[in-house]
Amino acid sequence: MVDKDRGEHLPNRRPDRQPPHPSWLPRQRRGTTPQMIGRYPDFDVLDTLDTWDETTKKVVLARLDPPGPLRFFTDDEEPTLRALCDACTAQDREPRVPVAETVDAKLADGRLDGFQYADMPDDRDTWRLVLAGLDEAARQRGAASFAGTDDETRHAIIDDLSRGALTGGSWDRLNVSRAWSVCMRAILSAFYSHPWAWNEIGFGGPAYPRGFMRRGTLGSREPFETPGAGAEDPSRVVRQHPEEFG
C-alpha cells in the first residue's frame, strides 16, 4: 500500500527513487481511462456531452473513433514510434490513448506547429531521424531495436534523449535537445487531447457554452466534477516537495 500522505508516491521519496506502478491507483468505474486506472474513478467527461455545442461534440467524439492505419510512418518505423509513445505516456496495456496514430495523422496531413527551429530540419524529417536514432542507440546497447529493448534500457535511452546526450549517426544531424522538444510536444498534445486522458485527470472538458460557476472559489467543485480517490491536495504536495516537480 502506498502512503500518499507521506509522499511515497513521489519518486524522490522512495528508496529506489522510482514512482510506484500505476496499479496503486483505483480501477476506473465510470467511463474509460488509459489502462482503466485513474485518480477520478467515478468521473466520465462524456456525462457532460449535452452541455457542448454540436461542433464541439463532433470534434471530441471523433477522437474516440477506432484509429486507422498509419499513413506517415513506415512499417519499419512503426514499432519504434509505438514504443516511444507508450514509454513517454506510461501506457503499457490496453486501453491506450492512440498517441502514435494521432501523431502520425498530424504529420501525414501537414498540420505542423506553425514554427520551426532555425537549427532543425522540418518536423517530419526530425521524427524520422529520431526514430532511426533510437534504433541505433538500442543496437549500441546490444538490442536488435528500440522496440526490442527491456524497460530499463528503453527508459535509459529516453533519458539520454531528454538530456541531449545522444550522439553519432542520426543524432549528429539534429540538435538533440530540440528534437526531444519537438517529439514530446506532439506526444503530449496527442495524449491530453483525448477524452480518456481527461477522465484520468478529472478535466471537465470543453467549457463552451456551459461556462464555469466556481471561478475564484477555492476548495469547491463544479456540479459535474467528482472528488479524487486520494484526499491529498495536489497543490500542497507540490509546495511541500518542489524538488519533485522542477
N, C-alpha and C positions, 0 to 999 in steps of 0.2 A: 504494500500500500504506500502510495506517495503522500507525504505530509506536505501539502501545499502551503500551509501557514508558516512553515519553516523554510519555504523556498526550495524544497527538494526537487521541484520540477525544473529548476533553473540549472543549466549546465555547470556553472562555476560553483554551485553549492553542493555538488555531488562528488563523491570520491573519485570517480572516473572522468569527471568533467564532461560528461555526455548527458543529454536530456534523456528522460525515461522513454521507453517505447510508447507511441501514441495510444496503446491499448489501455493506459491509465485513465483515459477519457471515457465517459459513458457511451454506451451504444445509442445511436440516434433512434428516436421513437416516432418522430414525425418527419415527413419529407426525406430528402436524400442529402447526404454529405459524402465527401471523399472517404472511402473506406468505412462508411456508416458509423463514424465516431465524431464527437464534437462537444464543445462546451455548452451548447444550447440544444439539448436532445429533444425538447418539445417545441422547437421553433421550425416553421416552414414558411419561407418568404412567399411561396405561392398562395398562402392563405390570404394575402393582400392583393391578389390579382385583380379583383373587382374595383380596386381603387386606382388602377392605372388606366391611362387613355389607350385607345386602340393601337396607336402607333407604337407606344411603349410595350404593350402586350406582344405585338408581333415581333419586335426586336428581341425581347427577352426570351420568349418561348422558342424562337428559332435556335437559341443556344442549347436547347435541350434535345434537338433533333439528333438522331444517331449520326456520328461523324462518317463522312465518306472517305474514300482512299486518298492518300497523299497525292498532291499534284505538283509540288515544287521539288521536294526531296526525292532522291532516287531510292531504289530498293536497297542498295548498299549503304546508303546514309541513314535509312530509317531506324535500324536498331540503335545506333549511336544517339540519334535525336531523341528517341523514346527514353533511353537510359539517362540522358542528361536531364530531360524534363521531369522524369519521375524522381530522380535523386534530388533535384533542386526544390521540388514541391513536397517531398516526403510522401509520395504515393507509391506504396509497394503492393497494393492489392486492389481489386475492384470493390465498389465502383470508383472510377477515376474521372476527374475532370479531364476532358480531351485536350490537354495543353498542346501536345505535338501537332494535332490536326489544326488547332486554331492558329498556331504559329505558321504552319505550312500554308494555310489559306491566305493569311496576311501577305506572305511573301509571293505566293502564286498570283495574287490579284494586284500586286504592286502597291499595297496600302502601307507605305512606309511612314516613318515618323515625321517627315517634313524637314529634317535636317540631317546633315552628315558631318562627322568629324573630319577636319581638314587632313589629318594624317591617317585616315582609314579608307578602305575601299567601300563600295556600295554595301549596304547591309546584307543583301543577298549573297554577295561574294564572301562577306565576313562569316556568315553562317556556314558556308561550305568549308571555309578554311578552318573554322573552329572544330567542326565535326571531324575533319581529316586529322587535325592536330590532336584531338582526344584519342583517336585510334593510335596515332604514333606514340603518344605518351604511354598508352596502355602496353604497347609492344615493348617499349623500353623497360617496362616493369615485369615482363615475362608473360603477358596475357596476349591472346590472339587478337582481341579487340577491346574497345572501351566497354561495350555491352557485355563482354565476357568476363569482366573483372569481378572480384568479390567486392562486397560493400566497402570494406576498409580501404582498398586500393582506389576504388572509384571516388570515394569522398576525398582521399588524399590528392588525387589529380584535380578534382574540382577546387579544392582549397588552394592548390598551386595556381590554378587559373584565376581565382578571385584575387590573388595577391600579385598577379602579373609575373609569376615566377617560372613560367614555361618558356623554353627556348628551343631553337633548332627546327628544321623542317618548315612546316606550315606556319609555325609561330613567328618565324623571322619575317614573315610577310605582313604582320599585324602589330599594332600597338595592343599588347595582350590585355592590359588593364581596361582599355576602351572596348575590346572585344567582349570581355566579361560584362561590361555595362550594356552593350547592345543586346546580348543574348538574355540577360536577366530582365531587362526592361520588357522584352517580348514575352518571356515566360511568365512573369508575374502579372502582366496585363492580361494574358490569356486565362490564367488561373482565377484571378479575382474579378473577372467579368462574368463568371459563370454562377448561376443561382445556387449550385451545390456548395460553392465556396462561401456564398452569402449565408447559407444556413449554418455552416461551420463556425462563422464568426459572429452570428447573430445580427447581421446587417439587414436593415428593414427594406432594402430595395429602393426603387425609384420613388421620390417624394412628390413627383408632379402627377396629377394636380392635387394630391391629398394634402401635402404640406406636413408640417410638424406642429405639435401642440405644446411640447415641453421645453422649448428653447430657453436656455438660461436657468433651468431648474435642475440643480444637481441632485443626484440620488433618486430621480424619478424616471419612470419608463413610459414610452408611448403605449397607447392601448394595444397595439399589435405586437409589442415586444414581450419576451418571456425572460425570466431570470436565468442566469447561468447555473451550471451544475456545481460550481465552486462558489464559496462565499467571499473569497478574497477580492479586493478592489484592484484591478489591473494597474490603475494609475498609482496606487500606493506601492505595489510591488516594484514598479519601475523606479519610483523615488527612493525606495529602500535599497535597491540593488542596481544602481546606474551602470555598474561595470558590466552587467549582462547585456545591456541594450545600447552600448556605444554612446 
